[in-house]
Amino acid sequence: MEYGNRKVPEKSRDLFKEPLGTDLKEKELTVIGKKPKMITVGDVVSLTMVEHGIRPDLCIYDGYTERREMTEFAALVKSRGWEERTVKNEAGTITAELFTAIKNALEGKEEIICVEGEEDLAVIPCILLSPDGTKIIYGWPGKGMKLIVTDENIRMKAHYLMEMTEELE
């Protein structure tokens, strides 16, 4: 599955504001398990997981939370010497570069992806590219964390959302 650079058009924005998955409380983190894979999207979620002693298979972050700079996760990555790949992905887009980085990470090539721009829509390619049963945890601003467990139903929703995007030139 290959996608070029995609953008959420104005007319479809509301579709992307609906949360995917279920609420996840911090106290539930230690019992959800990492098998077969676990992905975090967002600075606070990624930091929270590591603080609970859980190292996700893939962390995607952009250095911001709710439009404010958030450097704690970036500092943790550097202090632990974890390798990361930096990709560009502007707000409201899913770039081919982001898609490829996620695909490579799920094949074992990267564990940390730092996004220059915005990582919010990274959840969609994570759903499309992950094996069934993968746990994707992401932040929902002002509400906490959401958990998606990948299966055919959630993948169909992600495909639908991708169909609602437009190709960038």
C-alpha positions in Angstrom: 0.0 0.0 0.0 1.6 3.3 -1.1 0.3 6.8 -0.7 1.6 10.0 -2.0 1.4 13.3 -0.1 -2.2 13.7 1.2 -4.0 16.7 2.7 -7.3 16.9 4.6 -9.6 19.2 2.6 -11.6 21.8 4.5 -14.9 20.0 3.7 -13.7 16.8 5.4 -12.1 18.3 8.5 -15.0 17.3 10.9 -14.5 13.6 10.0 -11.0 13.8 11.4 -12.1 15.4 14.6 -14.0 12.2 15.7 -11.9 10.1 18.1 -10.9 6.6 17.1 -10.6 3.9 19.8 -11.6 3.9 23.5 -10.5 5.9 26.5 -7.4 4.6 28.3 -6.6 5.5 31.9 -3.0 5.8 33.1 -3.6 3.0 35.6 -4.5 0.6 32.8 -1.1 1.1 31.0 0.7 -1.7 32.8 -2.0 -4.3 32.0 -2.6 -3.8 28.3 0.5 -5.6 27.2 2.8 -4.9 24.2 2.0 -7.9 22.0 2.1 -8.1 19.1 3.2 -4.4 18.8 2.6 -1.1 20.6 2.8 2.4 19.0 2.5 5.7 20.7 1.6 8.9 18.9 2.2 12.2 20.8 4.8 13.6 23.1 2.9 13.3 26.4 1.7 9.7 25.7 5.1 8.6 24.6 6.7 10.1 27.8 4.0 8.6 30.0 4.6 5.1 28.6 8.4 5.3 29.2 7.8 6.7 32.7 5.7 3.6 33.4 8.6 1.4 32.3 7.0 0.5 28.9 9.1 1.0 25.7 6.7 1.0 22.7 7.9 -0.6 19.5 7.4 2.8 17.8 7.0 6.4 19.3 6.0 9.3 17.0 6.3 12.8 18.4 6.7 16.4 17.3 8.0 18.3 20.3 4.6 20.0 21.0 1.5 19.3 23.0 -1.7 21.3 22.5 0.4 23.7 20.4 2.9 24.4 23.2 6.5 23.3 23.0 7.1 20.1 24.9 10.7 19.1 25.1 10.7 16.4 27.9 10.3 13.4 25.5 12.9 14.8 23.0 15.3 15.2 26.0 14.6 11.7 27.1 15.3 10.3 23.6 18.6 12.1 23.5 19.7 11.2 27.1 19.0 7.5 26.4 20.9 7.6 23.1 17.9 6.3 21.2 18.1 6.7 17.4 15.4 8.6 15.7 14.4 9.5 12.2 13.1 13.0 11.5 10.4 13.5 8.8 8.5 16.5 7.6 4.7 16.5 7.9 2.8 19.7 7.9 -0.4 20.2 9.9 -3.4 18.6 8.1 -1.3 16.4 6.0 0.0 12.8 5.8 3.2 12.9 3.8 4.6 9.9 1.8 7.8 10.4 3.9 5.8 9.9 7.2 4.0 6.8 5.7 7.4 5.3 4.6 9.0 6.0 8.0 6.1 4.3 9.8 6.3 1.3 7.4 10.0 1.0 7.9 9.6 1.3 11.7 7.1 -1.5 11.8 9.5 -3.6 9.8 12.1 -3.0 12.5 14.1 -0.2 11.0 13.3 2.7 13.4 11.8 3.0 16.8 11.4 6.8 17.2 10.1 9.2 14.6 10.4 12.9 15.2 8.0 14.9 13.1 8.9 18.4 11.9 5.4 19.9 11.7 2.6 17.9 13.2 2.1 14.2 14.1 -1.6 14.2 14.8 -2.7 12.3 11.6 0.1 9.7 12.0 -2.5 7.5 13.7 -4.1 6.7 10.3 -1.0 5.2 8.6 -0.2 3.4 11.8 -3.6 1.7 11.7 -3.3 0.9 8.0 0.2 -0.6 8.3 0.1 -2.4 11.6 -0.7 -6.1 12.1 -4.0 -7.1 13.8 -3.9 -6.7 17.5 -1.4 -3.8 17.5 -2.1 -1.3 20.3 -1.9 2.3 19.1 -2.1 4.8 22.0 -2.5 8.5 21.2 -3.3 11.7 23.1 -6.7 13.3 22.8 -6.2 17.0 23.8 -7.9 17.9 27.0 -9.4 14.3 27.4 -6.4 12.0 28.0 -5.4 9.0 26.1 -7.1 6.8 23.5 -6.4 3.2 22.7 -6.9 1.6 19.3 -6.5 -2.2 18.8 -6.0 -2.8 15.1 -8.4 -5.1 13.3 -10.3 -5.1 10.0 -13.0 -2.7 11.2 -10.7 0.0 12.3 -8.6 -0.5 9.2 -11.8 0.1 7.1 -12.4 3.4 9.0 -8.8 4.4 8.3 -9.1 3.6 4.6 -12.3 5.7 4.5 -10.5 8.6 6.1 -7.6 8.3 3.6 -10.2 8.3 0.8 -11.5 11.7 2.2 -8.0 13.3 1.7 -6.8 14.9 -1.4 -3.5 14.3 -3.2 -1.0 17.1 -3.0 0.9 18.1 -6.0 
